[in-house]
Amino acid sequence: MLFLLNIFLDIGIAVLVLVFIVLAAVAFIYNGLIAKRNRVQNASAQIDVQLKRRYDLIPNLVDTVKGYMKYEKGVLTTVTQLRSSIVSGSMQDKAAANNQISQALKSIFAVAENYPDLKASVNFQNLQTQLTDTEDKIAFVRTSYNDYVLDYNNAIQEMPGMFFANMFGFRKMDFFQAPEEQAKEPVKVNFDDVNSPAPTPKGDKKSKSNSAQ
């Protein structure tokens, strides 16, 4: 009788040890997935900060180019429409909106090449520097975000994480990247919207007066 009791006791201990090991393994996997997801969410928040900072710089840019070109009206309308995607959209929406804003900004800077006074403006140069700096920061945090997303997605799709992902509500996350068709699309500069004539440089007036003489 004592022998059987010892056997049952040993089996009970073995079961408890096995249960403890299983629970410890599940907790380890779960905590690992939580950590990976938190890193993705933190990187996503950093992207949001830079996207909003970039968005907030554009009205100042629009004010600076007023008087040189009327192109800013279309740009401001476009940017305003994209705000909701930047603030509360999905990561794909934010990437698409960011790409469209990039196209608009490239168009402004391309058109500005026809306005020497605008290019020489301290405000314009300062805004261009800030926007370039923000672009660099977006590129940096986007790389970090995509690395974390790759690590997280692999963790929930590979064993043993895949067995617990659905159970605990872990879902695949999107990368931050521009849509392929937009990424390949060339920058479009619409000169039809630039209705105001370029200011005549002072030197041109002198040259014209000299040629008239």
Secondary structure as the mmCIF struct_conf table of DSSP 4:
data_model
#
loop_
_struct_conf.conf_type_id
_struct_conf.id
_struct_conf.beg_label_comp_id
_struct_conf.beg_label_asym_id
_struct_conf.beg_label_seq_id
_struct_conf.end_label_comp_id
_struct_conf.end_label_asym_id
_struct_conf.end_label_seq_id
HELX_RH_AL_P HELX_RH_AL_P1 LEU A 2 VAL A 65
TURN_TY1_P TURN_TY1_P1 LYS A 66 TYR A 68
BEND BEND1 LYS A 70 LYS A 70
TURN_TY1_P TURN_TY1_P2 TYR A 71 TYR A 71
HELX_RH_AL_P HELX_RH_AL_P2 GLU A 72 SER A 88
BEND BEND2 GLY A 89 GLY A 89
HELX_RH_AL_P HELX_RH_AL_P3 MET A 91 VAL A 111
HELX_RH_3T_P HELX_RH_3T_P1 ALA A 112 ASN A 114
HELX_RH_AL_P HELX_RH_AL_P4 PRO A 116 ALA A 120
HELX_RH_AL_P HELX_RH_AL_P5 VAL A 122 GLN A 157
BEND BEND3 GLU A 158 GLU A 158
TURN_TY1_P TURN_TY1_P3 MET A 159 PRO A 160
HELX_RH_AL_P HELX_RH_AL_P6 GLY A 161 PHE A 168
TURN_TY1_P TURN_TY1_P4 GLY A 169 GLY A 169
HELX_RH_AL_P HELX_RH_AL_P7 GLU A 180 ALA A 183
BEND BEND4 LYS A 184 GLU A 185
HELX_LH_PP_P HELX_LH_PP_P1 PRO A 186 LYS A 188
HELX_RH_3T_P HELX_RH_3T_P2 PHE A 191 ASP A 193
BEND BEND5 SER A 196 SER A 196
HELX_LH_PP_P HELX_LH_PP_P2 PRO A 197 PRO A 201
HELX_RH_AL_P HELX_RH_AL_P8 LYS A 202 ALA A 212
#
